[in-house]
Amino acid sequence: MIYDVIVVGAGLAGLVAVSELTGAGKKVLLLDQEPEASLGGQAWWSFGGLFLVDSPEQRRMGIKDSRDLAWQDWLGAAGYDREDDEDYWGKKWAESYVDFAAGEKRQWLYAMGVRFFPVVGWAERGGYTAEGHGNSVPRFHIVWGTGPGIVKPFEERMRMGLAKGLVDYRPRHRVNELMKENSKVVGVRGDILIESSVVRGEASSREAIGDFEFRSNAVLVTSGGIGGNHELVRKNWPSRLGDPPKQMISGVPEHVDGRMLAITENAGGRIVNRDRMWHYTEGIKNWNPVWPNHGIRILPGPSSIWFDAKGKRFPSPNFPGFDTLGTLEAIMKSGYDYSWFILTQKIIEKEFALSGSEQNPDLTGKSVKKVLARILPGPTAPVKAFMDKGEDFIIANTLEELVGEMNRLTGDNLLKVDELRRQILARDREIDHKFTKDLQITAMRGARNYLGDKLIRVAPVHKILDPKMGPLIAVRLNIVSRKTLGGLQTDLSGRVLDITGNPVPGLYAAGEVSGFGGGGIHGYRSLEGTFVGGCLFTGRQAGRALVQELN
């Protein structure tokens, strides 16, 4: 059978494209190497944060935003410096995406039943000049229902296509080759993998029990990035971030392996910006792992004091939640691949959230009652579970006891009580008056001027060594792999380009495998809320372009 389109990868970008194609009556074959339990891919596991500009939620919170301010922030974060070549299409995708985020994105989702948590988060706060990296205003909109809530409408549309005979969905089908005839991609070949009953995210067998060959008018690759393949992450690690980490935990399942990048490159597609990637610095080992080496990211408020492995406080603006890659560079250049937060019970109660749909059962389950419980004293239940069971958490009544346990945990014995006390006391003295030269304290006070932060995100400014705010808490922070910022270079229709800059006939890409658009929509840095959003946008663009091409 010849299909109109074969979509390789049943993550969010693939589901969005299928929705567009079947809505126009096109017949689609959807292939994925994982079992059906993993439908929706990484987006299902996400916190469900979306980058929106000048939204009703922002306006209700008193946030004045604009398309021009968002574009200024995007350019400051991206730092495009390959504009005549590798950044050419990424920058064009970025401008279109900012227009989308400031325009029809919210209404498009709202019409499909997607709703948003009313408090807008302030991620990647920057800390440089107005034209530097970071969000000038809060723009992180959490989907009510988190990742599963954003996947649901597109999964429903795919299943409607199944019922109508427009979708042929085949999990456990691993693509090994893109077939070409007369320079045009005309289909796929691969292995049928043995049935697997593993739950979502668990590693599944790679045993092949057969093979397949399918033909189509076009192939759309939506297979994701390389975050689960640490060998490939280290191979592409940029020298500007120091040496790659020897120890790294995984923020994505093992099947995020990057296989289709090389397969698509073999079919003539061009990969650009291989050295650009996005890994988090606040990773903790999951005490209840789903996949091997499973890491969870802390979404921190701004008040914890951040130290390197030797106990030296990171300089401005390497504060929690301000500049992910800037702090990653500082950590790796310290000579170690871990760092520390030191904080108080009062800070953890207010400021610690954990990334991921499964770590936010209140938001994922759409429970207003449970969400309101976040303002009560004490950490959330998932955070408390990590405090009780997570190997990276240390709780103590005195600094001496805390530092002793920190040294025991790593075995490196790098930390000196007197040096840590000196730095913490110096910071604490800056709270005795309304003036300060400590920019982290300035940032904390400024954050509490925003109602959203004051209500649920930023603790009242207090001294770390104040016994009334204790006990003291230390958290060892690991590097946790996550996103690929480079990828297959595509034009604004999602057509994959070759090394001459011309489209490979019959070949399209969307989602992370395309660097979320153009082979690198983000440039060097993300403003957050733009990974799930990038999958939505590129899947929609590619799906609509394919409909037009097929017509």
C-alpha positions, 0 to 999 in steps of 0.5 A, spaced: 500 500 500 502 507 498 500 512 503 500 519 503 505 520 508 509 516 513 510 519 519 516 516 523 516 517 531 509 517 535 511 523 539 508 530 540 510 533 533 508 526 530 501 526 533 500 534 531 502 532 524 498 526 523 492 531 526 493 536 520 494 530 515 488 526 517 484 533 518 485 534 510 483 526 509 490 524 508 492 517 509 498 516 514 502 510 516 505 512 523 511 508 525 514 508 532 520 503 535 516 503 542 510 500 544 504 503 544 504 505 552 509 510 550 505 514 545 506 521 546 514 520 547 517 525 551 512 530 551 507 526 556 513 526 561 514 534 561 511 539 566 507 542 560 510 549 560 509 553 554 512 560 552 506 564 550 506 572 549 501 577 551 496 572 554 490 573 558 494 569 564 499 574 563 495 580 563 491 578 569 497 577 573 499 584 571 505 582 566 505 587 560 509 583 555 509 584 547 511 581 541 517 586 540 520 584 547 519 577 546 523 577 540 528 581 543 529 576 549 529 571 544 535 574 540 539 575 546 538 568 548 539 565 541 546 569 540 546 566 533 553 567 530 552 562 523 546 566 520 549 565 513 549 558 514 547 553 519 543 559 523 539 561 517 533 557 517 533 556 525 532 564 525 527 564 520 523 559 524 524 563 531 521 569 528 515 565 526 515 561 532 515 568 536 509 571 532 505 564 533 506 565 541 504 572 540 498 570 536 494 564 535 498 559 539 493 560 545 487 560 541 488 554 537 490 550 543 484 553 547 479 551 541 482 543 542 480 544 550 487 545 553 487 550 559 492 553 563 494 554 570 493 561 572 499 563 575 505 564 570 512 562 571 518 566 570 523 561 567 530 563 565 531 570 568 537 571 565 541 577 569 545 580 564 543 586 560 536 588 557 539 585 550 542 579 553 539 572 555 533 571 559 526 572 559 524 579 561 517 577 564 514 571 566 512 567 560 512 560 562 504 557 562 503 551 565 498 546 561 492 544 566 494 537 566 501 538 564 504 533 559 499 528 558 494 534 558 497 537 552 498 530 548 491 528 549 487 532 544 492 530 539 492 523 541 484 523 540 485 526 533 490 520 531 485 515 534 479 518 530 483 517 524 484 510 526 477 509 527 476 512 520 481 508 516 485 514 515 491 512 520 495 506 520 499 506 527 504 501 528 508 501 534 514 496 535 516 498 528 524 501 527 526 504 521 533 503 519 533 506 512 529 511 508 528 508 501 530 513 495 528 512 487 531 518 482 533 522 488 526 522 492 524 519 498 519 514 497 518 510 503 522 506 509 525 499 511 526 497 518 525 491 523 519 489 526 521 488 534 518 483 538 512 485 542 513 488 549 509 489 555 513 494 558 510 500 561 511 507 559 518 510 559 521 503 561 527 500 556 524 495 551 527 489 547 531 490 541 530 483 538 527 483 531 522 478 529 521 480 522 522 486 517 518 491 513 518 495 507 512 501 506 512 506 500 509 513 501 508 520 497 512 523 503 516 521 509 516 526 515 521 524 521 519 526 528 523 521 532 526 526 537 533 527 539 539 524 542 538 525 550 538 518 552 544 516 548 550 519 553 555 516 548 553 521 542 552 527 547 559 526 549 561 526 542 558 532 540 559 536 547 562 543 545 568 545 548 566 552 550 562 548 556 568 545 558 569 537 558 563 533 558 561 530 564 564 523 566 557 522 570 551 524 568 544 522 569 538 521 564 532 526 563 529 522 558 528 515 556 533 510 553 529 510 546 531 517 545 537 515 542 538 519 536 538 513 531 534 517 525 538 523 525 544 518 522 539 515 518 536 521 515 543 524 514 545 517 510 538 519 505 541 526 504 539 530 509 543 535 512 545 536 520 547 543 523 549 545 530 551 539 532 554 542 538 548 545 541 545 542 546 541 543 553 542 539 559 540 541 566 544 543 572 539 541 578 539 534 576 537 529 582 537 521 582 530 518 582 529 514 588 524 510 584 526 510 577 522 508 571 528 508 566 536 506 567 539 512 570 533 516 571 534 523 573 529 529 575 530 536 574 529 541 580 525 547 578 528 552 583 526 558 586 531 563 586 533 563 594 538 557 595 545 558 595 549 555 589 556 552 591 561 548 586 564 541 588 569 545 592 564 549 596 566 556 592 559 560 591 558 561 584 558 568 581 552 572 579 548 571 575 549 563 576 543 563 581 537 558 581 533 559 575 537 564 571 541 561 566 542 554 565 547 553 560 551 559 563 551 555 570 553 549 566 559 552 563 561 554 570 560 547 573 564 543 568 570 548 568 570 547 576 573 540 574 567 536 577 560 534 574 556 536 580 555 542 585 551 543 591 545 547 593 544 549 601 538 552 603 533 552 609 526 548 610 523 555 609 526 555 602 524 548 600 517 548 602 516 554 597 521 554 592 522 547 590 518 544 584 520 537 580 519 537 573 515 532 570 508 530 569 509 524 574 512 529 579 506 533 579 500 529 581 496 535 583 497 539 576 497 532 572 490 530 575 487 537 575 486 537 582 484 544 584 484 542 592 491 538 591 494 545 588 491 549 593 495 545 598 501 547 595 500 554 599 500 550 606 506 549 610 511 543 608 514 541 601 509 538 596 509 530 597 513 528 591 519 533 594 518 530 601 519 523 598 526 525 595 528 528 602 526 522 605 529 517 600 533 521 595 540 519 595 542 527 593 538 530 599 542 531 606 538 534 612 542 537 618 541 542 624 548 545 624 552 547 618 558 542 621 553 536 621 551 538 614 558 539 611 560 532 614 554 529 611 556 532 604 563 530 604 561 523 606 556 523 600 561 524 595 567 521 598 571 527 595 572 531 602 573 537 598 568 542 603 571 546 609 566 548 614 569 554 615 569 556 608 562 555 607 560 558 614 564 565 611 560 565 605 553 564 608 554 569 613 557 574 608 550 573 605 546 573 611 549 580 613 546 583 607 539 581 609 540 586 615 538 592 611 534 594 606 540 595 601 545 590 598 550 589 593 549 581 593 545 581 586 542 574 588 538 578 594 536 583 589 533 578 585 530 575 591 527 581 593 525 583 586 521 577 585 517 577 590 514 584 587 511 579 582 504 576 585 505 569 582 512 569 585 510 571 592 504 567 592 507 560 590 514 561 588 519 565 592 520 564 600 520 571 604 528 573 604 531 570 610 538 568 613 540 561 611 543 560 618 537 562 622 535 556 626 528 558 626 528 557 619 531 550 619 533 545 619 539 546 614 538 542 607 544 540 602 542 537 595 547 534 591 546 537 583 548 532 577 548 534 570 541 531 567 541 530 559 535 533 556 535 536 549 538 537 542 538 544 540 541 542 533 538 537 528 536 536 521 536 543 517 529 544 514 525 550 511 519 553 513 515 548 510 519 542 514 522 540 508 529 537 510 535 540 506 541 537 503 548 540 504 547 544 498 541 548 501 536 544 497 530 540 499 531 533 499 524 531 495 519 527 499 523 528 506 520 532 511 522 533 519 519 536 525 520 536 532 527 535 536 530 531 530 529 538 526 532 542 532 525 544 533 525 548 527 530 549 521 536 545 525 536 550 531 530 555 532 533 556 539 541 558 537 545 557 543 540 557 549 532 556 550 527 561 554 524 555 556 517 553 554 519 552 547 521 545 547 514 542 547 511 548 543 517 547 538 514 540 537 507 543 536 509 548 531 513 544 527 508 538 527 503 543 525 507 547 520 510 540 516 503 537 517 500 543 513 505 544 508 504 536 506 497 537 505 498 543 501 504 539 497 499 533 496 493 537 494 
